[in-house]
């Protein structure tokens, strides 16, 4: 079975933010602040500790092929982003957000997307 790349909305068309978009953006910003606070509290890591952590995770994996997506961000800007080709949508897992290249908003949730490199028969609705 082949993977079907999904699309949500049309990034190049007008988009009106929904309440859910505002809520997701607020949650992403809150999480980013919390993570920064926790990292700031952590003691500095010694080179030996860093080396042990790298050993625990093993050798770097071979990079996976990427698919390029056109995304509309919460701020309204449109940009391209790459995700592993095994993902059917660009906002899976922790990748629900980007940093906007135009205005610098970070995090900026993805509100609409479409694949750019997928074959037409590989694209389906969200």
C-alpha positions as CSV (number, residue, x, y, z in Angstrom):
1,X,0.0,0.0,0.0
2,X,1.4,3.4,-0.9
3,X,1.3,6.4,1.3
4,X,-1.3,9.1,0.5
5,X,-0.1,12.6,1.2
6,X,-2.9,14.7,2.8
7,X,-3.8,18.3,2.3
8,X,-5.6,20.7,4.6
9,X,-7.1,23.9,3.2
10,X,-5.3,25.7,0.4
11,X,-2.3,27.6,1.7
12,X,-2.3,30.1,-1.1
13,X,-6.0,31.1,-0.7
14,X,-7.5,33.3,2.0
15,X,-7.6,31.6,5.4
16,X,-9.6,32.7,8.4
17,X,-8.2,31.5,11.7
18,X,-10.6,29.4,13.8
19,X,-10.8,29.2,17.5
20,X,-9.0,25.9,17.5
21,X,-6.1,27.6,15.6
22,X,-5.8,30.3,18.3
23,X,-6.0,27.7,21.0
24,X,-3.3,25.5,19.4
25,X,-1.0,28.6,18.9
26,X,-1.5,29.6,22.5
27,X,-0.7,26.1,23.7
28,X,2.5,25.9,21.5
29,X,3.7,29.3,22.8
30,X,3.1,28.2,26.4
31,X,4.9,24.9,25.9
32,X,7.9,26.8,24.3
33,X,8.1,29.1,27.3
34,X,7.9,26.2,29.8
35,X,10.7,24.3,28.0
36,X,13.0,27.4,27.9
37,X,12.4,27.8,31.7
38,X,13.3,24.1,32.3
39,X,16.4,24.3,30.2
40,X,17.6,27.4,32.0
41,X,17.3,25.6,35.3
42,X,19.4,22.6,34.2
43,X,23.0,22.6,35.3
44,X,25.7,22.9,32.5
45,X,26.5,19.6,30.9
46,X,30.1,18.3,31.0
47,X,31.8,17.1,27.8
48,X,31.9,13.6,29.4
49,X,28.2,13.6,30.0
50,X,27.5,14.8,26.5
51,X,29.7,12.0,25.1
52,X,27.8,9.4,27.2
53,X,24.5,10.7,25.9
54,X,25.7,10.4,22.3
55,X,26.8,6.9,22.9
56,X,23.4,5.9,24.4
57,X,21.6,7.0,21.2
58,X,24.1,5.2,19.0
59,X,25.1,6.1,15.5
60,X,23.2,8.7,13.6
61,X,20.5,7.2,11.4
62,X,20.7,7.5,7.7
63,X,18.7,10.6,6.7
64,X,15.3,9.8,5.2
65,X,14.1,11.1,1.9
66,X,12.1,14.3,2.3
67,X,8.9,15.7,0.8
68,X,8.5,19.4,0.4
69,X,5.3,21.0,1.7
70,X,3.8,24.5,1.2
71,X,2.4,25.6,4.6
72,X,0.4,28.5,5.8
73,X,1.4,29.5,9.3
74,X,-0.6,31.0,12.1
75,X,0.8,34.4,11.4
76,X,-0.5,34.2,7.8
77,X,2.8,33.8,6.1
78,X,3.4,31.0,3.6
79,X,6.6,29.0,3.3
80,X,8.0,25.7,2.2
81,X,9.2,23.0,4.7
82,X,10.5,19.5,4.3
83,X,9.4,16.5,6.2
84,X,10.2,12.7,6.0
85,X,8.5,11.1,3.0
86,X,7.0,8.5,5.4
87,X,4.8,11.3,6.9
88,X,1.4,11.7,5.3
89,X,1.1,15.3,6.6
90,X,3.7,18.0,7.7
91,X,2.2,18.5,11.1
92,X,2.7,15.0,12.6
93,X,4.0,14.6,16.1
94,X,6.1,17.4,17.4
95,X,6.3,19.0,14.0
96,X,3.1,20.9,14.3
97,X,4.9,24.2,14.2
98,X,7.6,26.1,12.4
99,X,9.6,29.3,12.8
100,X,8.3,31.9,10.4
101,X,11.0,33.0,8.0
102,X,9.1,36.3,7.3
103,X,8.2,37.6,10.7
104,X,10.2,35.4,13.1
105,X,7.2,34.1,15.0
106,X,8.3,31.0,16.9
107,X,6.4,28.8,17.4
108,X,4.0,29.3,14.5
109,X,1.5,26.5,14.1
110,X,0.7,25.1,10.7
111,X,-2.9,25.9,9.8
112,X,-3.0,24.8,6.1
113,X,-0.7,22.7,3.9
114,X,-0.3,20.9,0.6
115,X,2.5,18.6,-0.7
116,X,4.6,20.1,-3.5
117,X,6.6,17.1,-4.6
118,X,4.0,14.3,-4.4
119,X,2.4,12.7,-7.4
120,X,-1.2,13.8,-8.0
121,X,-2.4,10.2,-7.4
122,X,-0.7,10.3,-4.0
123,X,-2.6,13.3,-2.7
124,X,-5.8,12.9,-0.8
125,X,-8.0,15.0,1.6
126,X,-7.0,15.4,5.2
